[in-house]
Amino acid sequence: MGGLEDDDEPLSKRVKVMSGESGGFSNGLSDSFSMARQLSSQGDNVEAIGSKGVVNKTELVRILAEALYSLGYSETGARLEEESGIPLHTPVVDMFMRQIVEGQWDKSVSMLHEIGLDETVIKSASFIILEQKFFELLEREKIIDAWKTLRTEIVPLSINDERVRVLSSFIISPSRNLFDGSFGKESRLGSRKKLLEELRKLLPPAVMIPEKRLVHLVEQAFLLQKDACKFHNCEVGKMSLLTDHKCGCDHIPCQTSQILQEHNDEVWFLQFSHNGKYLASSSGDCLVIIWEVMADGHVSLKHKLSGHKKPVSYISWSPDNNQLLTCGVEEAIRRWDIGSGECLHTYEKRGLGLVSCTWAPDGRSIFSGVSDKSISMWDLEGKELKCWRGQKTTMIADIGITTDGKELITVCKETIILLFGWETKSEKIIVEDHPIISFALSEDKKFLLVSLLNEELHVWNIDGCTKLVAKYKGHKRSRFVVRSCFGGLEQAFIASGSEDSQVYIWHRLSKELILTLAGHSATVNCVSWNPVNPYMLASASDDRTIRIWGLNQVNMNKNGGQYSHNNNNNNNSRSNSNGVNYCNGVSQVG
């Protein structure tokens, strides 16, 4: 059975009409279809270009030609092929593509063998070509011919049996035709174009250049440059094709924009809400303060929450950001309404203290660590729903839960973190070599940041099998609980407090310490990076203050939508006019 014969004008004559349109055939079937098509391939003598000698000139020209065709510049694409002597496709492939567009199905299937493909690829490509033939026969109500194509051409390929059964159902019930009677000549051409796109994915890239390959390569280059840039903290869309991408530290919150002084004792803990609109802080003065982040970035006091009789060591925001859990040191958990500042409920356990708290992902229940090393689950009204006894937690005031709500995360022993499947009673552990001080979860709950007694931070992948993926060093910790966090755009950074009164920031991927922020006069106990605004960081200190860190505005001069930076690669001590001092390759902001 040959190609389908059209009673009207052949489809091949209409290719010229579509080729001038953006999104038309990127395979070179254009007004200049015949140009450069008779040129032989230059692939036998590979010429490398570029300073590294790794770019194949023939491949580059072919990719450029494909990009021109896909952008709708058909005449320019054809001219490139003619002038370079490098065709986008070989004459055999061009003939094959023409046959697909014209519906010469038997010839196109035979041509697959002439292209020189693997037998598996030939079968897969033949299947989708013959499937197109099958549907076009059905569309013309040539049911017998369609049945013969299925029985004598598609079935013998012996692949995709499930799909064959689906095709058989169209013979039994022609009314189920995918084209539902609207499969006219123009839509048939569009369907054949889609078939070419599927074949492009199936055939080796040396035979048919993948669609929009140049765009894909540029996107890859952007992402690689972004990952290699240790200060990158802006959207990829702001990157330019015209220059290599390199950010300066001005894209990192490194300058104090506000000092909050409402607490009367050491500030132990702070955390931004999930939507970045609020900041909650707790202190040795037994107070919890809710701060509101205004539209201009200014942070203002919203509520002072009093009621705890002991210093507040832990805070947890509800999934909807409307409520807050606070936990006193071996005391009680209180649940607060953010809008009114009212205490909605107090959770207590007779004769025992509660040491940590977190929300279930649905916001309908809470979990708490208990001083007897058990874990309790409560409904919002204070009814204890479950209690898991044994060595489930320690006195460390950290507890987390995975995104699916199925695993609780606690420190169950001095050097062991427990991932406890509270529904199935399953247990997975992470064993460290040194005592654990605190931990924090990434925003997607797939990574765990662990602070250790030996002044190291470890990042563990907990999505599936647990795996240590990174270590960070540099901050100081010998006596106190010092907390760290993920932060920045796509959580590309690690930040930590330190007993030397500074905030430390590492580039997460390279593990390089990139900034130390000076300003506090005592131990920095906790840091929190705004999850919505990558340019806002908060730190809490024993000096009774909270510092809000923002961008260094002195040298943030916009130039054509891009920030200009005064970068210097010299590793000796130096200072720039923007007030940033560089010491041994690490920026130190005063």
N, C-alpha and C positions, 0 to 999 in steps of 0.2 A: 504493500500500500504506500503510495507516494505522498507528496505534500498535498495539502488541501487546496483545491482550486477555487479561487474567488471569481464570481461572475462579474464583479465590478473591477474598478481600478486596482492593480496589484498594490499590496501593502508597501513594497519596497519604494514605490514612487512617493509615498507619503512620509517616508523617513526624513526627506529633506525639509518638510514643513516643521517637524518637531525638533530637528537638530539645532535650530537657532534659538530654541527656548532654554532658559535656565532650568537645569534638571533634566534636559533631554539626554539621549544616549551618550554616555561617556566613553563609548567604545570606538569613537571615530567615524560612525556612520553619519556623515554630514554632507553639506554641499560640496565639500572637497574630498569626498570619499576616495576618489581615485588617486589623489595626490600622495606620493611617497609610498603607496601600497606595494609597488613592485620592487622597492628597495630591499636588498638582502640584509639580514641581521648582521650587526657588527660585533656580536657576542664572542666571536672566536679570538679577537685581539682586545682583551680587556684593558682599558685605560683608566688608571686611578687618578683622581684629582683631589685637590685640597692639601693643606699643609701636612696632614698626617698620612696621606696616601692611602686612605681606607675607603674612599667614596668611588664607587664604580660609575664611570661617566655614562655608560649605556643605560644603566638602571636609573640614574638621575634624570637623564633626558626623557626616558619613558614615563617616569613618575610625573615630571613637569607637564608632559603632553597630556597625561590622564587628568591632571588637575585643571588644565585649560579646557578640556572637553567638558569636565564635570561642572565647571563654572559657566559654561555656555559659550566659551570663546572658541568655536569650532574651526573657523578659518585660521586663527592664530595657532591653534594646536596642529593643524595640517601643515602650516608653513614651517613650524618647528621641526616636524618630521622630515619635511623636504630639505630644509637647509642643513640639518644635522646629519642626514642620511641614516638616521636611526628610527625605524618604524615603531610605533606603539605596539603593534602586534605583527606576527609573521603573516605572510599571505594565506597560509593554511588556516590560521585562527580567524583572520578577517573573513574568509570564505565561510567558515563555520558560523560566525556571528550573523552574516548576511542570510544564511540558510535558516537560522532561528527566526529572524525577523520576518522572513518571507513564508515561514511555515513549511519549509521543506524538511519534514521530520526524518524521513528515512535517510536522506543524504546527510543530514547533520549527525545522526547516530553513527553512520559509517565514517564520517570525518573524524570522529573522536579517536578512532584507531590510527589515523594518519597523523594526528597531533603528537602521538607518542606518549600516551598516558598509562598509568598503572591500571591493571585489570579491574581492581576494586573501584577506582575512580570512574572508569568507563561505565561500569554497571550502575553506579549511583547517578551519574550524569544522564545515562540512557533512560533511567527510570523517570526522572523528572521531565525529560523531553517528551517521552512517550505519554506521560500523564497529561501534559499540555495538549498533545495530539488527541488523546482520549476525550478530554473535555470539549475541545472544539468540534469534534465529531458529534458529540451529544448535543451541543448547541445547535448544530445544523440538522438535528433529529435523524442523524444517520446511526441509529441504534445498533444495527447489525455490524456495521464497520467498527463502531466503538467496541462492541463485544469481541470482535476478531482481534482488535489491537490489544485488548486486555488479555485475551486467551493465548494468542500466538506470539506476542511481543513482550508484554510486561511480565506475565507469570513466569515465562522461562528464565527470566533474570534471577529468580529465586532469592529475592531480597525483599525486606519490608512487607512481610506477610500481612501485618495488621492493616497497612495502608491498602493493600490489594483487596482485602475484605471490604474496606470502605468504598473503594472504587466499584466493586461488584454491586453494592447497594444502590448505586446510581443507575445501573442497568435495570435492576428490579423495579426501582421507583424513579423514573426519569424526572418526575416533578421535583425531586430533591436536588436537581441540577444547581450547582454552586452559582451559576450565572443567572439564575431565575429569569430567563427570557430577555435580559437586557444586554447580552453579550454581543454588541454590534462590532462593526469594523474598527472603530476608534478604540473601544475598550479592549478589543482583541489585541490591538497593537500594544496597548498599555500592559496587558497581561504578558505578552511576549517580552516586553522590556523587563518586567519583573522576573521572568524566567532567566533572562540574561544575568540579572543581578544575583540570582541564586547560583547560577553556573559559575559566576565570578568567585563566589565564596568557596565553591567546591573544587575548582581547578587549581593547580599549583600557581603561585604568584608569578613565577617566571613565564607562565603561559598567558595569564590575564592579570594585569596589575590590579590589586585590591582597590575597591572603590574608595575615593578620597584618601588615598595613601599619604599624600603630602600633608594634608591637614592632620592626619593621625600622627605623623612624625613630628610635626610642629608642636602638637599638644604634648607628646612625650617629652620633647625637649623642654617645654615649659615646666612640666612636673619635675623633671630631673633637676633643673636649675632651682626650682623652689625648694626641693628637698635638700639640695646642697647649700642653700643660703641659710646660714646659722641665725640670721636676724629676721627671716621672712615672717611677717605678721600681717599681711594684707592680702586681699582677694587676688586670685590668679588673673582675673579679668583686667587688673590694673597693670599687668606686665606687658611690655612692648616687644614686638618682633624686631624692632630697629636696633636694640642694644642687648647685650648680655645682662641678665638679671642679677643684681646684687644690692641688698638692702643694707642700711646702716643701723646702728642701735637706736636711732630716733624712732623706729617703728615699735620699740619695746617700751612699755610703761616704766620709765626709769627716773622720773622726776616727781618729787612730792608736790601734789596739787592741793592737798588738804591735810590738816592734822586735827583729828577728832579727840576731844579731851573731856568727855562727859563721865567717864568711869573714874571711880575714886580708889581703885586698887589695880593690881596687875591684870592686864587683859589676856585671858587664857585661850580664847577660841573665837573664831569669826567665820562666817560663811555667807556667800551671796545666795539669793534665791535662784531657782532654776531659770527664771525669766530675766534675771539680772536687774530687776527693778528695786530690790531691797537687799540690805546687808544686815545680818544679825550678829551681835557680839555679846560675849559673856565674860565675867570677871570675878576676881576674888572678892569683890564687894557684894556678891550675891545678886547683882542686877543683870538683866538681859536688856539690851537696847536694840530696837528696830530702827534702822536708818533707811531713808528713802533716796534712791538715786534719781535725781531730776533729769529732765530731757537734755539739759545743757551739761550734764555730767557732775553737777554739784551734788554733794551728799549732805542731807539734812536730817535732823532727829525727828522721828515719827512717834515712837512710844518708848517709855521706860517701863519695863515689866518687873514688878517686885512680887515676892511671895516665897522664893526659895530661902531656906534658912542656912544653907551652906553654899560655898562658891560653886558656880555653874561651870561644869567641865565639858559639856557636849551639847550640840545643837543639831536639829534635823528638820529640813523644810519639807512640807507636804508636797506631793506630786503636782497639785494645782496652785502652789505658792500662796495659798490663802491661810494656812495654819503653820504653826511652828511647835516642835517638841523641844523642851529643854530639860537637861538632866543635872541635878546637883550631885556633889561628890557623895556617893553612897547614901543618897537621900531619896527623893521622889522625882517622878517625871511629870512635867506640867505641859498641857496642850493649850496653845494660845490662838486667838483669832487676830489676824494681822490688821484687819480693818479697824477694829475697835480697841485692840489691846487687852481684851478681856481674857481671863483664864477660863477655858471651857471645861477642863477636867484635870484632876490630879490622880496619878496612878501610884499606888503604894502597895507594898507587900509586908505584912506584919512581921516584925522582928528582923527584916532584911533590908538592905539598901539596893537601889537600882543604880547601875553604873554606866549604862549606855542605852541608846534608843535609835530606832530607825522606822521608817514607814514601809508598809507593804506597797507594791507598785500601784495597786488600785486605790490606795488611800483610805481603805475601809478598816484597816487594823494596823497595829504597831507591834514591834518586837523590842524587847529590852534584855540587856545582860543584867544578871542578879549577883549580888555579893557572895552567894553560896556556889557560884560558878555554873549556875543553870541559865537557861534562856526561857523567857516567857513570851507568850503571844496574847495580846489583849484586843478586845473590840474597842471602838471609840468611847463607849460609855463606861469602860473600866472593868468589864468582866474578863477574867483571865480565861482564855479559850484553851490554851495548851501550855505545858511546861515540860521542857526536856532537861532532865537532870544528868549529873555526871560532869566530867571535865569538858564543858562546852565553851566556857569563856573564862577570862581572868579579870583582874581589876582594871585592865586597860580599857579606857572609855571609848573604844572604837567598835562599831558593828556596821555591817553593810549587807546588802541584798542584791542578787543579780537581777537583770532586767525582767526576766520571766517570773521572778518572785519565788523560784523553786529552791534556791540555795542561800542560806545565811552565811555570812563571812565574819569570823571572830578570831581573836587570838586565844587559843585554848590552853597553850602552855607557853613557857618563856620564849621558846624558839620556834613554835609551831602555829601556823595559821590553819584554821579548820573551815572547809567549805561543806556545810551541813545541809543535806537535802531534807528539809523538815517534814516533807510529806512522805518520802520514801525511807527516811532514816539512813540514807546513804551518807558516807563520809569520804571526803578527799582532803589531803593535807599538803601544806607547803612547809618544808623544813628549812630553816635558816641556820647558819653556823653561829650566829650571835643573837643575843636577846633582842626582841622586837619592842620598839618604843611606840610606834603608831603606824597607821596605814590609811590610805585614801584610795577611792575608786575613781577610774576615769569616767567621763560623762556617759560613754556607751556601756559602762560596766564590764568591759572585756579585759581591762588591765588593772592591776593592783600595784600601788606605789607604797613600798614598805620602808620605814625608817628604822635603822638598826643602831644598837649601842656603839658599834665600832665606827660611827660617823660615815656610814655609807647609806645610800638610797638604792633600793632594788626595784625594778619593774618586772612584774610577772604577768604573762599572758594566762588568763584563767578561762578563756573561751574554749572549752573542750579540755584537752590534756594541759595541765599546768606546765609552764616553761618559763625559766628565767631569761629575759630578753635584754636587760640593760642594767648597768651599775653607774652610779654617780657619786663623786667625791668632792670634798672641798669645804663644806660647811663645818661648823664647830658645835659639838654636843657632848657634854660630859655629866651634867647633873639633872637637867630638866627635860620634860616632854617637849619636843620640838616637832612641829607638824609641817608637812609638805603638801604640794598639790600639783595636778596637771593644769595647764592653762595655755592661753593664746589661741590664735586661729588654728582650728583643727587640733587643738591641744598639742601643739608642736613644741611646747616647753615644759620644763619641770622647775618649780619654784619651791624654796624652803626657807624657813626661819633658821636662826643660828644664835648660839650663845655669845658670839662676838658682836651682837647688836646690828648685824647686817642681814639683808635679804639676798639669797643666792639664786641665780637663774642659769639653767643649763639648756642647751639645744638638745631636744629629746633624741633626735635621730643620730647625731654625731657624738652625743654624750659630752660635748665640750662645755666647760663652764664659760659663759659669755658675759655675765654681768654680776657685779655685787653692788647692792644699793645701800648706801650709808645714810643715816639720818636719825635712827633710834639711838637712845642712850643706854639701853639695857637689852637683855635677851629678847629676841624676836621669837615668840612662842608659836605663832600660827600665821599662815598666809592663805589668801583665797583670791583666785583670778575670776573676774566677772565672766560668766559663761556666754554672755551675749556680746559684750563689748571687749574685744581682745586688747584694747588699749587701757584697761583699768585693772589695777591690782591693789589689794588691801593687805596690810600687815598689822598684827597685834603684838604688843610688847609689854614687858615688865615695867617699862617707864610710864605705864598707865595711859598710853596713847594708842590711837589707830592712825596709821598713815595711809592715805589714798595716793597711789602712784599713777601718774598719767604720762603722756608723751612729752618729750623735751620740746617745748614750743619755741625756744630761742632760735634754733636753726632749722625749723620745719618750714622752709620756704618753698611754696608750691611753684613749680615750673612746668607749665603745660600739662597739669594734672598729675605730675610725678614729683615726688619729694627729692630735693637735692641734699646730698650728704657730703661731709668732709671726711673721706675715708683715708686712712694712712696704714699701710701694711707693715711699717716698721714696728718690731716687737719691743723696742726700748721704751722706757717711760716717756710719756709725752702727754700734752694736753691740747685740746682744741678750744676755739673760742666759744663753743657751745657749753662749756663747763664740764665736759666729760673727760676724765683723766684715764689714760690707758697705761696699765702697768703689767709688763710681762704678757702682753697679748690679751689680758682680761680687762674689760672696761670697769672702772670703779667710779661710781657717780657720787658726788658729794653734794 
